[in-house]
Amino acid sequence: MRKFLTIASSIHRYFGSEIPHPAIPAMGSSQQKKARSGIDLHHHSHYEVLLLKEGTLDWEVDQESISLTPGTLLLTREDERHGSKIGIVQPSLFLWIQIDPAPLKPHLKKIIKNISWRTVPYSSKLLSTLESILNETQNLSLDSHLLTDGLLTQFIVELSRSRPKALKPSNSVQKVVVAIQANPQHPWSNSELEALGNMGHTQLNKLFQREIGMSPHTYALRERLRYAHLKLRESDISITNLAYDCGFSNSQHLASCFRKYFGMTPSDCRNEKGL
């Protein structure tokens, strides 16, 4: 086991013979109270399932950008390059497990290989099953391999039964998203967003929550903060000027919002060259 405990994080990782099942090469949990240096893009010959319980994660899988919100599951397939999109792991709590199809029984191998989606809302049953596998790994006994075999079978079956949200494309949400991404530093007001979506505040909020997983205001703020993070890493602009450029009232306002999203201040981000 590799265990990393600090004031800002609690990370547990288990590998190989530490896990009571040959089809699980690695698994673990990660709780970040403060942002840490990112998980570099990497790949392996296994499936990997990540369940986000708290916080936000900006991930990249085979050059596809994916923003995970609480209650979301991410499936990475064999040999797909994946890792942190923005160079850091944001404040979050997630569990993960790698599954090697080779030792699985033929029907389970077929089930997991037939899963076509990338992300999906996970059920409480799926989360509970993964937590039980992790608990068996942390508290090994003589019969742990038997129980873990049953739990892994249940996990794979529940995984295959998960379904992405069936959403009809929404022109209103798409128009708002395109406008925000084209001008991420702009401090979009609710009235501007509603005008772009051509609908009222309540209706636009409901559509965004359903399709994006957050309100349009939160989405716009997130894009502003990502823009600020990028500028801090790639330019020498002063934090005060950056705050004004991104529509914040002052550097303290930027710092407060930045800390909530990234778990660090703009100064921390600039000073920690590894981030």
WOWO-V118972 format. One record per residue. N is the residue number from 1. PSI is psi in whole degrees, -180 to 180 (NA if undefined). D_CENTER is the distance of its C-alpha to the mean C-alpha in whole Angstrom. Layout:
BEGIN
n=<N N>
psi=<PSI PSI>
d_center=<D_CENTER D_CENTER>
END
This chain:
BEGIN
n=<1 2 3 4 5 6 7 8 9 10 11 12 13 14 15 16 17 18 19 20 21 22 23 24 25 26 27 28 29 30 31 32 33 34 35 36 37 38 39 40 41 42 43 44 45 46 47 48 49 50 51 52 53 54 55 56 57 58 59 60 61 62 63 64 65 66 67 68 69 70 71 72 73 74 75 76 77 78 79 80 81 82 83 84 85 86 87 88 89 90 91 92 93 94 95 96 97 98 99 100 101 102 103 104 105 106 107 108 109 110 111 112 113 114 115 116 117 118 119 120 121 122 123 124 125 126 127 128 129 130 131 132 133 134 135 136 137 138 139 140 141 142 143 144 145 146 147 148 149 150 151 152 153 154 155 156 157 158 159 160 161 162 163 164 165 166 167 168 169 170 171 172 173 174 175 176 177 178 179 180 181 182 183 184 185 186 187 188 189 190 191 192 193 194 195 196 197 198 199 200 201 202 203 204 205 206 207 208 209 210 211 212 213 214 215 216 217 218 219 220 221 222 223 224 225 226 227 228 229 230 231 232 233 234 235 236 237 238 239 240 241 242 243 244 245 246 247 248 249 250 251 252 253 254 255 256 257 258 259 260 261 262 263 264 265 266 267 268 269 270 271 272 273 274 275>
psi=<139 120 126 111 122 178 -33 -13 158 108 128 127 138 142 148 -121 -11 -17 131 44 130 -18 2 93 -30 154 170 -171 154 125 119 115 -23 148 148 168 145 166 110 155 131 172 161 170 34 166 150 133 128 127 116 120 -39 152 -156 144 131 110 160 132 115 50 9 127 130 125 119 138 162 138 6 144 139 130 122 132 176 131 15 131 130 158 -168 135 -38 14 -3 160 117 165 123 170 120 157 152 154 136 140 121 115 -25 -49 -6 155 150 -41 -35 -38 -41 -41 -49 -33 -19 -3 126 -17 164 -49 154 148 134 153 162 -31 -41 -44 -45 -39 -44 -39 -35 -39 -43 -39 -40 -38 -37 -20 67 141 178 -29 14 -35 -35 -47 -40 -34 -45 -40 -40 -40 -47 -40 -45 -41 -45 -35 -44 -25 -11 145 136 156 129 104 135 138 135 115 -37 -49 -41 -42 -42 -45 -46 -43 -43 -44 -28 -23 66 -26 -9 136 80 128 161 -39 -37 -43 -41 -37 -40 -42 -11 44 169 169 -50 -45 -42 -40 -44 -43 -44 -44 -40 -40 -32 -24 11 169 160 -36 -45 -40 -46 -41 -42 -43 -35 -43 -37 -40 -45 -42 -43 -44 -35 -33 -29 -2 172 16 140 152 -35 -47 -36 -41 -45 -40 -30 10 16 150 -31 178 -29 -38 -45 -46 -41 -47 -39 -44 -40 -37 -44 -11 17 164 164 -37 -42 -44 -44 -38 -31 91 -21 -16 NA>
d_center=<23 22 21 20 21 21 22 18 16 17 16 18 18 20 22 25 28 26 24 27 26 27 24 21 21 19 16 15 13 12 12 12 15 15 13 14 15 12 12 14 14 16 17 19 21 19 16 13 11 8 8 6 9 9 8 5 3 5 6 9 11 15 15 13 10 7 6 4 6 8 10 8 8 8 11 12 16 19 19 16 15 11 10 9 10 12 13 11 9 9 10 8 9 8 11 11 14 16 19 22 24 27 28 27 30 31 30 26 26 27 24 21 22 23 19 19 16 12 10 12 12 13 16 18 20 17 15 19 20 17 18 21 21 19 22 25 24 24 27 29 32 35 34 30 30 31 29 26 27 28 24 23 25 24 20 20 23 20 18 20 21 18 18 16 17 20 21 23 23 23 25 25 21 21 24 22 19 21 24 21 19 23 24 20 23 25 25 25 27 26 30 29 25 28 30 28 27 30 30 30 27 27 26 24 22 22 21 18 17 17 16 13 12 14 17 19 20 16 15 18 17 14 16 18 17 15 18 20 17 18 22 22 21 23 26 29 29 30 27 30 30 26 26 29 28 24 26 26 29 29 28 27 25 23 22 22 19 18 18 16 13 13 15 18 21 21 24 22 20 23 25 22 23 20 17>
END
